[in-house]
Amino acid sequence: MSNSFQFPILTAEEAANLIQNGDILGFSGFTPAGAPKEVSKALAARAEAFHAQGQEFKVGVYTGASTGDSTDGVLARANAISFRTPYQSNKDLRNSLNSPDGARYFDMHLSELAQDMRYGFLPKPNWAVIEVCDINNDGEAVLTSGVGISPTIARLADKVIIELNERHPKSLRGIHDIYEPADPPYRKEIPIYKPSDRAGSPILKIDPKKIAGVVITNRKDEVGGFTTPDEITSRIGKHVVEFLTGELRAGRIPASFLPIQSGVGNIANAVMAELGESKEIPAFEMYTEVIQDSVIGLMKEGRVKFASGCSLTVTDPVLQEVYDNMDFFHDKLVLRPEEISNNPELVRRMGLITINTALEADIYGNINSTHVLGTKMMNGLGGSGDFTRNAYISIYTTPSTAKGGAISSIVPMVSHIDHSEHSVKVLVTEHGVADLRGKNPRERAELIIENCVDPSYRPMLRDYLKLTGGKGQTPHSLAACFGMHRTFAETGDMRNTDWSKF
């Protein structure tokens, strides 16, 4: 492909001026990887100028997942977002969506967003803003480090603005697998049977008549760094590995092992580090959303044979290392739309071992991934539900306490349910593993309290079980089940909980 094209070259301000109040935008990328970085900033400035004149200016926003501060952050601070979906992780946007008069936010399974747009369940985007590293006059584009919902927004949007980011090399051509399934009743099976299979095209085809212009940029992805695993995250990782090696020895996992899906963040990186160091776990493949620094490191060591994801969410030095060694990485990586990277059909077909992080768990195995004290949105559901419900084995990890021990991550009843006990097979904290398969609710409670709860909270949770009187299939005291949450709200410390007050 040539870098020569005849589309108008626009400044970011000129591109933003094409967008009007009330328009709906779809942005490329998945996490800050592949997300636009210039048009959104100019659009925020445009909104601020309108607001200064007492005029309304807000747009609806679809993204692949979270973005960088140059998208979610600037637009939130400019009060320029009317609605936002699906996942986010920006502090300023979080403050907005948790405010009654802030951005309207609805959380979604990531695998469902593109198809729900096609089905007409959600309003069609007026504009798609897509970051690429190459494009030609036929509208054949090479995406950068993240895919997200790019194929669907490029097809559905009335107009497309291209951000041609010269920081990403044209040698990325071939690393993407762009595939959209047909909609019912014409959908067939997705022809992917192992992580390295491909079903689509290495390029994104955009109707040239839709392309309003190209904004030339040279901006790095805004991926933050990851902390070095500490004692707690390392112990969680070790417990995950001990569980998986036990399953290998018992023959419940094939000797060749199964593909891994791992969530985002420091615990996920710690788990991956421990998997890489294990001498009992063979070199493995990954079928996941986000490919992080730890995966690239394990790939260089020969511990990860192949990784399929939706984005290369790695720090800038690691991304540059990948780009400098594309001959090595080119046949070991593939980036897909989230509709495919998170597709439940593929998760179940390939038998993924899924490892995700809980914000809160309860003694029966229900998981809260999203809401602090049941009301305040943290980030969103993301793809955890896509993977959990369909996994070969679904594992949730969490430190047993937070806020210096003032919060127990395991409570009588979660304050918000994202994943029910029916989907959660294994719970892991730094204290141990609770294998919940084949256990009834009472057995689950005993196992979780004994193996996963911090010792300082075990007597409290055992006293809660006594308080229930053991009645019913799932014993609960409706008067006391949120007692630990209420105590924290009143005193700032769950350890002050007195069951006699409830």
Beta strands, then each sheet from edge to edge (+ up, - down):
strand 1: 24-27
strand 2: 59-62
strand 3: 81-85
strand 4: 104-105
strand 5: 127-135
strand 6: 140-143
strand 7: 159-165
strand 8: 204-205
strand 9: 211-217
strand 10: 260-262
strand 11: 284-287
strand 12: 290-291
strand 13: 304-309
strand 14: 311-312
strand 15: 333-335
strand 16: 353-357
strand 17: 360-362
strand 18: 367-368
strand 19: 371-372
strand 20: 376-377
strand 21: 393-397
strand 22: 401-402
strand 23: 407-408
strand 24: 410-411
strand 25: 426-429
strand 26: 432-435
sheet 1: 4+ 3+ 2+ 1+ 5+ 6- 8+
sheet 2: 4+ 3+ 2+ 1+ 5+ 7+ 9+
sheet 3: 10+ 16+ 21+ 25+ 26-
sheet 4: 11+ 13+ 15+
sheet 5: 12+ 14+
sheet 6: 18+ 17- 24-
sheet 7: 19+ 20-
sheet 8: 22+ 23-
end
